[in-house]
Amino acid sequence: MKVIILAGGYGTRLGEMTEKIPKPMVTIGGKPIIWHIMSLYAHYGHKDFYLALGYKSEILIEYAKELQREHKDWNINAIDTGLDTMTGGRAKKISSLIGNERCFLTYGDGVSNINIAKLLEFHDKNKKIATVSAVRPIARFGELYLDGDQVLSFQEKPQMQEGWINGGYFVFEPSFFDLIEKDETMLEREPLEIATSKKELFAYKHDGFWQCMDTARDREILEKLYTSKDVTWG
């Protein structure tokens, strides 16, 4: 199956790191985060990639050529989908290139040890047009469980016990892209909201590792995990 990776955002919350390079090129352990994401899919046999680019697309286009030389069994298509195109618009543009077939789609800034094979099996079983991976990230602050004023439990930065969030790693049937109208459409708004209202969106609950790279602090967390050899993704 083809894999769409949304890699066109500005990444402004990463500050100076994205002044000269696009967010997916920010490194973890010396490798751009987009390489880590692609390697996960490749591990499960999915090596046909479509990178939806925008901000500083020329840098990712050159990197895609380098990756193609390094991984000759990967098929990498790097496509400029517009500087200010929203996530839904980027997905729609790529969908017109891949043909009438289901695909994977994820963001270019989140790594996970999600089992792609089980994700696809879950999608097949439910026979809906869309599946999102629901994740429970590590809390940013210590979590307190209280009985009145008494602390019953104290956990320093545990994994969230409740509050599933959108972790990306979607599976979409081709009909899902009909819900996206224009370049300005955000994937997370009308398309997924409509799919939900039609009871066509299911969530694959992933209890394992997941971490996005929105900020410099997030990047530090991932770098620490990688350099300590405590790698929990890929």
Residue pairs with C-beta under 8 A, 6 or more apart in sequence:
1 46
1 48
1 101
1 102
1 103
1 104
1 120
2 46
2 48
2 49
2 50
2 98
2 101
2 103
2 104
3 38
3 41
3 46
3 48
3 49
3 50
3 103
3 104
3 105
3 106
4 50
4 52
4 91
4 94
4 95
4 98
4 103
4 104
4 105
4 106
5 24
5 34
5 37
5 38
5 49
5 50
5 51
5 52
5 105
5 106
5 107
5 108
6 52
6 87
6 90
6 91
6 105
6 106
6 107
6 108
6 187
7 22
7 23
7 24
7 34
7 51
7 52
7 53
7 54
7 60
7 108
8 22
8 52
8 53
8 54
8 55
8 57
8 81
8 82
8 83
8 85
8 90
9 22
9 23
9 54
9 55
9 108
9 109
10 18
10 23
10 55
11 17
11 18
11 22
11 23
11 26
11 55
11 109
12 18
13 214
13 215
14 23
14 26
14 213
14 214
14 215
14 216
14 219
15 216
17 26
17 216
17 219
18 26
18 55
20 56
21 56
21 59
22 53
22 54
22 55
22 56
22 57
22 59
22 60
23 33
23 55
23 108
23 109
23 213
24 32
24 33
24 34
24 37
24 51
24 60
24 108
24 109
25 32
25 33
25 34
25 59
25 60
25 63
26 32
26 33
26 213
26 219
27 33
28 36
28 111
28 213
28 219
28 222
28 223
28 226
29 223
29 226
29 227
32 63
33 108
33 109
33 111
33 213
33 222
34 51
34 60
34 63
34 108
35 67
36 111
36 233
36 234
37 106
37 108
37 110
37 111
38 49
38 67
38 74
39 234
40 111
40 112
40 113
40 114
40 116
40 233
40 234
41 47
41 49
41 104
41 116
42 71
42 74
43 116
43 234
44 115
44 116
44 117
46 104
46 116
47 71
47 73
47 74
47 75
48 74
48 75
49 74
49 75
49 76
49 77
50 77
50 79
50 94
50 97
50 98
51 60
51 64
51 76
51 77
51 78
51 79
51 108
52 79
52 81
52 90
52 91
52 93
52 94
53 60
53 61
53 78
53 79
53 80
53 81
54 80
54 81
54 82
54 83
54 84
54 85
54 90
55 83
57 78
57 80
60 78
61 78
61 80
64 76
64 77
64 78
67 74
67 76
68 74
68 75
68 76
77 97
79 93
79 94
79 97
81 89
81 90
81 93
81 94
82 89
82 90
82 93
82 183
84 183
85 93
85 183
85 184
86 183
86 184
86 185
86 186
86 187
87 186
87 187
87 188
88 180
88 185
88 186
88 187
88 188
88 189
88 190
88 191
89 180
89 182
89 183
89 184
89 185
91 105
91 177
91 180
91 187
92 177
92 180
92 183
92 185
93 183
95 103
95 174
95 177
95 180
99 174
100 174
101 174
102 171
102 172
102 173
102 174
103 171
103 172
103 174
104 116
104 169
104 170
104 171
104 172
105 168
105 170
105 171
105 172
106 168
106 169
106 170
107 168
107 212
109 212
109 213
109 214
110 167
110 168
110 169
110 210
110 211
110 212
110 213
111 209
111 210
111 211
111 213
111 222
111 233
111 234
112 133
112 135
112 167
112 169
112 206
112 208
112 209
112 210
112 211
112 233
113 208
113 209
113 210
113 232
113 233
113 234
114 133
114 167
114 169
114 206
114 208
114 210
116 169
118 204
119 131
119 133
119 169
119 171
119 204
119 206
120 171
122 131
122 202
122 204
123 131
123 171
123 202
123 204
126 202
128 173
128 195
128 199
128 200
128 201
128 202
129 172
129 173
129 175
129 176
129 195
129 200
129 201
130 170
130 171
130 172
130 173
130 176
130 192
130 195
130 200
130 201
130 202
131 170
131 171
131 172
131 201
131 202
131 203
131 204
132 166
132 167
132 168
132 169
132 170
132 192
132 201
132 202
132 203
132 204
133 166
133 167
133 168
133 169
133 170
133 203
133 204
133 206
133 210
134 164
134 165
134 166
134 167
134 203
134 204
134 205
134 206
135 164
135 165
135 166
135 167
135 206
135 210
136 159
136 160
136 161
136 162
136 163
136 164
136 165
136 207
136 210
137 159
137 160
137 165
137 167
137 210
137 211
137 212
138 157
138 158
138 159
138 160
138 211
138 221
139 157
139 158
139 159
139 160
140 157
141 157
142 154
142 155
142 156
142 157
143 153
143 154
143 155
143 157
143 158
143 161
144 151
144 153
144 154
145 151
145 152
145 153
145 154
146 152
164 203
164 205
166 188
167 206
167 210
169 204
169 206
176 191
176 195
176 200
179 190
179 191
179 194
179 195
180 187
180 190
180 191
181 190
185 191
192 201
195 201
208 232
209 232
209 233
211 218
211 221
211 222
211 225
211 233
212 218
213 219
213 222
225 231
225 232
